[in-house]
Amino acid sequence: MSWHQAERRRWFWLASILASGVVLAVVIRQWAWSFAPGIPSESDEVVIRYMAWGVPQQIEIEREVIAAFNDKMKREGQRVRVELCLTPSSGYSYKLTLMLASGTAPDVMRVDHYQFPSLASRHYFKPLDDLIAADSDFKIDDFHAVVLKEGRCGGKLYGLNVLFGGVICYYNRDLFARAGLEDPHELFKRGQWTWAEFDKACKVLTQVDRQGRPVQYGFAMPMGNWPWMWAIFVWRYGGDLLSEDRARCVMDSPEAIAGMKKFHEIRWKYSPTPNDTYTGGYTFDGGKVAMEFTFVGMMPKFRDNIRDFRWDCVPTPRNEDGSQWCLVKGNQLAMSAACAHPRQAWEWMKFLTSEETEMRLYGDRLRRGVPTRKALLTRGDYLHAGRMPFNTDTFPYLLVHARELPIDATWPMWSATAQNSVDTLLQERDVDVEKLMKTAAAAATE
């Protein structure tokens, strides 16, 4: 190959690279503009882009809510329209963080509370305090104090709580009745749904056949990174995840170690093994697991999947001394700090957290969460149940006895570090729990 041929080839490749770069830049810019906040159309209509994730049943209702809001704007002569930007839940947090960092975030977005404090501390969201102060129609006292607390950061309110809920105990009524055990809700109403009763049910309802093969399990221990499950068992024995000032992980305390030992025992004695879980034969909605702790938001799934047995819900057990706490967590509805039309975006946020919308999402039609408005929690139409679950007194009880996870800007980092040790408890039967918890506490504190 001659020098001239080589030089022409180099220029050809350089031109190709530059051309590719230009194309890529255009694609990125167009992609970013597609999410840019509040872009007016040619008719000067303000378009508020709303980003969310969720189960199909919930998204169907949210589309209805968006249509109702857009119709309301038309009736009032306001040229405002909301557009839904959907992202799969598996990649939602990553994409949202990328868009916020690049200045291409939508006007209004739902943010998982696990990430919310760390994102709010970077000033990605617009404080809502001035908008609320200027709006005589919006009453902040209508909302429960617990749900407002999650939306605050540095003394300012950056988010309104949506898809709020808590961890409850789902149980298979038929399996309890078949085993001769009293219904957990009946025990709950008498103040006798305790950890001792829970342990008894786990043992009785875990059954094997003559060959020692599992027939059913008493409890489903979730696999994966679920710090809320550690918290439940640590709190059961009076321990905690972090110190009061949140400066260090205290999962190495005697109380926390006792809780994680019980966590490990139930996981290996009364819960499906990893192999059982992966084969899919032993799940709560499959009818072969008697109890599961998980969030209220799982109800649409259970309602759709369960056809062959009776089931219901009850709060997680109370301590033997009579004390009670219920783990609660929500997600925040936030406005981008770069939102070009905050007044119109605020109107949408108000509509999405109204009693009408909460009734659509959390009433008997869907049960996707727990209302954040105090008045709705006691309304008869909200508490009415035409189908399972019927124990709707469980939902307001969560807020009366609410206990929150120590989620702040450091949560994503330290909880992921501690998970490395907890994974061993989930995957290995023979482990030194105390040693693992000391390792977890030391690593998470560094």
PLY file of the C-alpha trace (Angstrom):
ply
format ascii 1.0
element vertex 446
property float x
property float y
property float z
element edge 445
property int vertex1
property int vertex2
end_header
0.00 0.00 0.00
1.39 3.42 -1.02
1.80 6.34 1.36
-1.02 8.19 -0.47
-3.37 5.21 -0.18
-2.61 4.91 3.53
-3.18 8.63 4.04
-6.51 8.52 2.16
-7.58 5.56 4.30
-6.70 7.44 7.50
-8.73 10.43 6.38
-11.62 8.14 5.41
-11.72 6.59 8.89
-11.37 9.98 10.58
-14.25 11.36 8.53
-16.34 8.29 9.36
-15.66 8.71 13.07
-16.52 12.41 12.96
-19.70 11.69 11.00
-20.68 9.02 13.51
-20.04 11.47 16.32
-22.28 14.07 14.72
-25.06 11.50 14.23
-24.68 10.31 17.81
-24.79 13.87 19.12
-27.98 14.53 17.16
-29.57 11.32 18.46
-28.63 12.16 22.05
-29.93 15.69 21.67
-33.21 14.50 20.18
-33.55 11.89 22.92
-32.89 14.52 25.58
-35.33 16.95 23.98
-38.01 14.26 24.00
-37.91 14.46 27.82
-37.16 18.16 28.15
-39.43 19.81 30.72
-42.56 21.64 29.71
-41.90 22.13 25.98
-44.74 24.19 24.49
-46.20 22.86 21.27
-46.74 24.99 18.19
-50.11 26.04 19.63
-48.42 27.26 22.85
-49.87 24.34 24.76
-47.79 23.49 27.84
-46.90 19.81 27.92
-45.98 18.44 31.34
-43.99 15.24 31.06
-44.58 12.78 33.86
-42.24 9.81 34.35
-43.32 6.72 36.27
-43.10 2.98 36.55
-45.56 0.40 37.84
-47.57 -2.75 37.39
-49.92 -2.89 34.36
-53.08 -2.52 36.47
-51.72 0.63 38.08
-50.50 2.15 34.83
-53.95 1.62 33.31
-55.48 3.66 36.13
-52.77 6.33 35.90
-53.60 6.73 32.21
-57.22 7.28 33.25
-56.09 9.88 35.79
-54.01 11.66 33.15
-56.99 11.71 30.78
-59.20 13.10 33.56
-56.67 15.84 34.32
-56.28 16.78 30.65
-60.08 16.97 30.31
-60.22 19.17 33.40
-57.66 21.54 31.89
-59.71 21.77 28.69
-62.92 22.52 30.58
-61.15 25.27 32.49
-59.72 26.76 29.31
-56.12 26.01 30.28
-53.75 24.92 27.54
-52.02 22.29 29.67
-51.56 18.63 28.93
-49.75 15.79 30.74
-47.84 13.14 28.82
-46.76 9.87 30.44
-43.15 8.70 30.01
-42.91 5.05 30.98
-39.70 3.26 31.92
-39.40 -0.39 33.01
-38.95 -0.66 36.78
-35.74 -2.68 36.38
-33.88 0.26 34.84
-35.92 3.14 36.20
-33.56 4.39 38.93
-30.54 4.32 36.65
-32.28 6.18 33.83
-33.79 8.75 36.18
-30.42 9.50 37.77
-28.82 9.86 34.33
-31.54 12.25 33.16
-31.36 14.36 36.31
-27.56 14.61 36.06
-27.73 15.55 32.37
-30.48 18.16 32.80
-32.98 16.24 30.67
-35.34 15.04 33.40
-39.12 15.24 32.92
-41.14 17.92 34.71
-42.66 15.58 37.30
-41.36 12.16 38.26
-41.94 9.40 40.74
-38.83 8.57 42.77
-38.29 5.49 44.92
-37.66 6.60 48.49
-34.50 4.47 48.60
-32.93 6.97 46.13
-34.91 10.12 46.95
-32.76 11.61 49.77
-29.51 11.19 47.84
-31.03 12.83 44.74
-32.75 15.61 46.70
-29.48 16.47 48.45
-27.99 17.22 45.00
-30.70 19.85 44.39
-32.22 17.99 41.45
-35.76 18.74 42.68
-37.67 21.97 43.13
-38.77 22.73 46.73
-42.55 22.74 46.98
-42.90 25.01 50.01
-43.44 28.27 48.10
-45.95 26.66 45.73
-47.88 25.28 48.70
-47.79 28.62 50.56
-49.22 30.39 47.51
-52.01 27.83 46.99
-55.01 28.40 49.25
-56.71 25.27 47.89
-53.96 22.92 49.07
-53.97 21.95 52.75
-50.75 20.29 53.84
-52.37 19.22 57.11
-54.69 16.93 55.14
-51.77 14.52 54.77
-50.49 12.16 57.42
-47.31 13.39 59.13
-45.44 10.14 58.42
-45.87 10.41 54.66
-44.82 14.07 54.62
-41.67 13.28 56.57
-40.34 11.11 53.74
-40.57 14.02 51.29
-38.47 16.43 53.36
-34.76 17.06 52.98
-32.73 19.79 54.68
-35.85 21.35 56.17
-37.64 21.70 52.82
-40.43 19.64 51.25
-39.29 18.23 47.91
-41.80 15.44 47.39
-45.38 14.34 47.97
-45.74 10.68 48.85
-47.28 8.33 46.31
-47.65 4.55 46.22
-47.17 4.73 49.97
-47.50 1.52 51.91
-45.89 -0.81 54.34
-44.90 -4.39 54.93
-47.77 -6.61 55.97
-48.27 -10.34 56.45
-50.19 -12.06 53.67
-51.52 -15.45 54.72
-53.29 -18.43 53.20
-56.54 -18.79 55.15
-57.19 -22.29 53.83
-53.81 -23.64 54.97
-54.31 -22.17 58.44
-57.78 -23.68 58.71
-56.61 -27.06 57.43
-53.86 -27.17 60.05
-56.27 -26.28 62.85
-54.59 -22.94 63.50
-56.59 -19.86 64.40
-56.89 -17.20 61.74
-54.15 -14.55 62.27
-56.65 -11.72 61.88
-58.80 -13.09 64.69
-55.67 -13.19 66.86
-54.81 -9.66 65.74
-58.20 -8.31 66.79
-57.59 -9.66 70.31
-54.03 -8.34 70.43
-52.64 -11.89 70.31
-50.99 -11.96 66.88
-47.48 -12.14 68.37
-44.08 -13.35 67.21
-44.61 -16.50 69.24
-47.77 -17.24 67.24
-45.90 -16.47 64.02
-43.08 -18.89 64.95
-45.64 -21.56 65.81
-47.39 -21.12 62.46
-44.07 -21.31 60.56
-43.32 -24.64 62.21
-46.77 -26.24 61.93
-47.35 -25.12 58.35
-44.01 -26.41 57.05
-44.74 -29.97 55.97
-42.92 -32.81 54.17
-44.08 -36.12 52.73
-42.97 -39.61 53.85
-39.80 -39.33 51.80
-38.91 -36.06 53.48
-39.69 -33.98 50.41
-41.34 -30.58 51.02
-45.08 -30.34 50.52
-45.52 -26.77 51.71
-43.65 -24.11 53.67
-44.75 -21.86 56.49
-43.09 -18.68 55.24
-41.54 -17.19 52.10
-38.23 -15.45 52.77
-37.53 -13.13 49.84
-34.26 -13.50 47.97
-32.20 -10.49 46.97
-31.38 -7.10 48.45
-34.24 -6.45 50.85
-32.94 -4.48 53.88
-36.52 -3.98 55.05
-36.63 -7.70 55.85
-33.45 -7.48 57.93
-35.00 -4.53 59.77
-38.12 -6.48 60.70
-36.14 -9.28 62.34
-33.58 -6.94 63.93
-36.35 -4.72 65.34
-38.10 -7.82 66.66
-35.27 -8.28 69.17
-34.86 -4.59 69.99
-31.92 -3.93 67.68
-31.45 -1.49 64.82
-29.59 -1.13 61.54
-27.84 2.20 62.21
-26.90 4.15 65.31
-29.22 6.96 66.35
-27.01 9.55 64.64
-26.72 7.26 61.58
-22.95 7.48 61.77
-22.32 3.73 61.99
-23.96 0.39 61.28
-24.96 -1.42 64.48
-25.94 -4.78 63.04
-23.23 -6.26 65.27
-25.15 -5.51 68.48
-26.39 -8.52 70.53
-29.99 -7.63 69.68
-29.33 -7.34 65.95
-27.36 -10.60 65.93
-30.25 -12.36 67.70
-32.63 -11.04 65.06
-30.46 -12.16 62.17
-30.05 -15.60 63.76
-33.85 -15.93 63.73
-33.84 -14.59 60.16
-31.37 -17.34 59.19
-33.29 -20.06 61.07
-36.61 -19.26 59.41
-34.95 -18.94 56.04
-33.51 -22.49 56.22
-36.13 -24.34 58.28
-39.46 -22.92 57.20
-38.88 -21.15 53.88
-38.32 -22.50 50.33
-34.68 -23.17 49.47
-33.08 -21.25 46.59
-33.69 -24.25 44.36
-37.36 -24.39 45.40
-37.71 -20.70 44.72
-36.12 -20.81 41.29
-38.26 -23.74 40.14
-41.33 -21.66 40.99
-43.25 -24.38 42.71
-43.21 -22.89 46.20
-44.67 -19.39 46.25
-47.41 -17.71 48.22
-49.63 -17.10 45.22
-48.97 -20.68 44.09
-50.64 -21.97 47.25
-47.65 -23.83 48.72
-46.48 -21.12 51.15
-48.64 -20.14 54.11
-47.28 -16.65 54.86
-45.27 -13.91 53.23
-44.10 -10.51 54.46
-44.16 -7.96 51.66
-45.57 -4.58 50.73
-49.23 -3.61 50.33
-48.43 -2.88 46.69
-48.27 -6.60 45.90
-52.05 -6.92 46.16
-52.82 -6.41 42.46
-50.50 -9.33 41.67
-52.05 -11.62 44.27
-55.57 -10.64 43.21
-54.79 -11.57 39.61
-52.83 -14.74 40.34
-54.73 -16.40 43.18
-57.84 -18.30 42.14
-57.82 -21.55 44.11
-57.66 -20.58 47.78
-58.76 -17.96 50.29
-56.16 -15.45 51.45
-56.01 -12.21 53.36
-53.65 -9.88 55.21
-52.78 -8.79 58.73
-50.11 -6.49 60.22
-46.75 -8.04 61.04
-46.73 -9.59 64.55
-46.47 -7.55 67.72
-43.80 -8.02 70.37
-44.50 -10.15 73.41
-44.60 -7.04 75.64
-47.52 -5.74 73.59
-45.56 -3.10 71.70
-46.23 -2.81 67.97
-44.50 -1.26 64.99
-45.20 -1.55 61.29
-42.52 -0.88 58.70
-43.69 1.77 56.22
-42.17 3.22 53.05
-43.41 5.14 50.08
-42.16 6.84 46.93
-41.99 10.53 46.22
-43.64 12.62 43.54
-41.08 15.32 42.75
-40.74 18.26 40.36
-37.55 18.81 38.41
-35.54 21.84 39.53
-35.31 22.72 35.82
-39.07 22.58 35.23
-39.99 25.48 32.94
-43.64 25.58 34.02
-43.77 24.90 37.78
-47.29 26.29 38.25
-48.78 23.88 35.70
-46.65 21.01 37.00
-47.90 21.74 40.51
-51.51 21.51 39.32
-50.73 18.01 38.04
-49.03 17.01 41.30
-52.07 18.17 43.26
-54.39 16.17 41.02
-52.26 13.04 41.31
-52.36 13.22 45.13
-56.02 14.18 45.41
-58.59 12.09 47.29
-60.18 11.19 43.95
-56.94 9.77 42.57
-55.97 8.05 45.81
-59.34 6.34 45.86
-58.77 5.07 42.32
-55.34 3.67 43.14
-55.76 2.52 46.73
-59.46 1.75 47.02
-61.09 -1.64 46.46
-60.57 -1.46 42.71
-56.78 -1.86 42.94
-55.31 -1.67 46.51
-51.94 -0.55 45.11
-50.98 1.24 48.33
-52.27 3.11 51.36
-53.82 6.61 51.18
-51.68 9.50 52.35
-54.71 11.67 53.17
-55.96 11.27 56.73
-59.63 11.65 55.88
-59.59 8.86 53.32
-58.14 6.32 55.75
-61.36 6.22 57.76
-63.91 6.59 54.97
-66.34 3.73 54.57
-66.05 3.60 50.79
-62.28 3.19 51.10
-62.47 0.50 53.78
-65.23 -1.41 51.95
-64.00 -4.64 50.34
-65.93 -6.47 47.66
-63.21 -9.08 47.22
-60.04 -10.28 48.91
-58.42 -8.96 50.97
-61.24 -8.23 53.38
-59.14 -7.23 56.41
-58.94 -3.57 55.42
-58.41 -2.47 59.03
-54.80 -3.51 58.39
-54.14 -0.42 56.22
-54.87 2.47 58.62
-53.21 0.43 61.38
-49.92 0.73 59.49
-49.90 4.50 59.87
-50.88 4.44 63.53
-47.89 2.21 64.31
-45.55 3.38 61.55
-41.80 2.86 61.81
-39.44 4.04 59.09
-36.21 2.69 57.72
-33.14 4.91 58.31
-33.07 6.05 54.71
-30.91 9.08 53.95
-28.35 10.08 51.31
-25.98 7.34 52.53
-28.53 4.52 52.30
-27.72 3.18 48.78
-24.02 2.81 49.62
-24.03 1.28 53.10
-27.01 -1.04 52.56
-25.42 -2.48 49.41
-22.19 -3.07 51.36
-24.01 -4.83 54.21
-25.91 -6.93 51.68
-22.69 -8.71 50.73
-22.70 -10.36 54.17
-26.45 -10.92 54.35
-26.34 -12.71 51.00
-24.31 -15.43 52.70
-27.14 -15.98 55.20
-29.55 -16.44 52.33
-27.32 -18.77 50.34
-25.57 -20.91 52.97
-27.12 -23.06 55.69
-24.02 -23.45 57.89
-22.65 -20.01 58.71
-21.44 -18.07 61.74
-24.15 -15.39 61.92
-22.40 -13.37 64.61
-19.18 -13.21 62.61
-21.03 -12.21 59.46
-22.90 -9.42 61.22
-19.69 -8.04 62.67
-18.19 -8.08 59.20
-21.27 -6.39 57.76
-21.29 -3.66 60.43
-17.59 -2.93 60.00
-17.78 -2.78 56.20
-20.92 -0.62 56.17
-19.43 1.85 58.66
-16.20 2.46 56.72
0 1
1 2
2 3
3 4
4 5
5 6
6 7
7 8
8 9
9 10
10 11
11 12
12 13
13 14
14 15
15 16
16 17
17 18
18 19
19 20
20 21
21 22
22 23
23 24
24 25
25 26
26 27
27 28
28 29
29 30
30 31
31 32
32 33
33 34
34 35
35 36
36 37
37 38
38 39
39 40
40 41
41 42
42 43
43 44
44 45
45 46
46 47
47 48
48 49
49 50
50 51
51 52
52 53
53 54
54 55
55 56
56 57
57 58
58 59
59 60
60 61
61 62
62 63
63 64
64 65
65 66
66 67
67 68
68 69
69 70
70 71
71 72
72 73
73 74
74 75
75 76
76 77
77 78
78 79
79 80
80 81
81 82
82 83
83 84
84 85
85 86
86 87
87 88
88 89
89 90
90 91
91 92
92 93
93 94
94 95
95 96
96 97
97 98
98 99
99 100
100 101
101 102
102 103
103 104
104 105
105 106
106 107
107 108
108 109
109 110
110 111
111 112
112 113
113 114
114 115
115 116
116 117
117 118
118 119
119 120
120 121
121 122
122 123
123 124
124 125
125 126
126 127
127 128
128 129
129 130
130 131
131 132
132 133
133 134
134 135
135 136
136 137
137 138
138 139
139 140
140 141
141 142
142 143
143 144
144 145
145 146
146 147
147 148
148 149
149 150
150 151
151 152
152 153
153 154
154 155
155 156
156 157
157 158
158 159
159 160
160 161
161 162
162 163
163 164
164 165
165 166
166 167
167 168
168 169
169 170
170 171
171 172
172 173
173 174
174 175
175 176
176 177
177 178
178 179
179 180
180 181
181 182
182 183
183 184
184 185
185 186
186 187
187 188
188 189
189 190
190 191
191 192
192 193
193 194
194 195
195 196
196 197
197 198
198 199
199 200
200 201
201 202
202 203
203 204
204 205
205 206
206 207
207 208
208 209
209 210
210 211
211 212
212 213
213 214
214 215
215 216
216 217
217 218
218 219
219 220
220 221
221 222
222 223
223 224
224 225
225 226
226 227
227 228
228 229
229 230
230 231
231 232
232 233
233 234
234 235
235 236
236 237
237 238
238 239
239 240
240 241
241 242
242 243
243 244
244 245
245 246
246 247
247 248
248 249
249 250
250 251
251 252
252 253
253 254
254 255
255 256
256 257
257 258
258 259
259 260
260 261
261 262
262 263
263 264
264 265
265 266
266 267
267 268
268 269
269 270
270 271
271 272
272 273
273 274
274 275
275 276
276 277
277 278
278 279
279 280
280 281
281 282
282 283
283 284
284 285
285 286
286 287
287 288
288 289
289 290
290 291
291 292
292 293
293 294
294 295
295 296
296 297
297 298
298 299
299 300
300 301
301 302
302 303
303 304
304 305
305 306
306 307
307 308
308 309
309 310
310 311
311 312
312 313
313 314
314 315
315 316
316 317
317 318
318 319
319 320
320 321
321 322
322 323
323 324
324 325
325 326
326 327
327 328
328 329
329 330
330 331
331 332
332 333
333 334
334 335
335 336
336 337
337 338
338 339
339 340
340 341
341 342
342 343
343 344
344 345
345 346
346 347
347 348
348 349
349 350
350 351
351 352
352 353
353 354
354 355
355 356
356 357
357 358
358 359
359 360
360 361
361 362
362 363
363 364
364 365
365 366
366 367
367 368
368 369
369 370
370 371
371 372
372 373
373 374
374 375
375 376
376 377
377 378
378 379
379 380
380 381
381 382
382 383
383 384
384 385
385 386
386 387
387 388
388 389
389 390
390 391
391 392
392 393
393 394
394 395
395 396
396 397
397 398
398 399
399 400
400 401
401 402
402 403
403 404
404 405
405 406
406 407
407 408
408 409
409 410
410 411
411 412
412 413
413 414
414 415
415 416
416 417
417 418
418 419
419 420
420 421
421 422
422 423
423 424
424 425
425 426
426 427
427 428
428 429
429 430
430 431
431 432
432 433
433 434
434 435
435 436
436 437
437 438
438 439
439 440
440 441
441 442
442 443
443 444
444 445
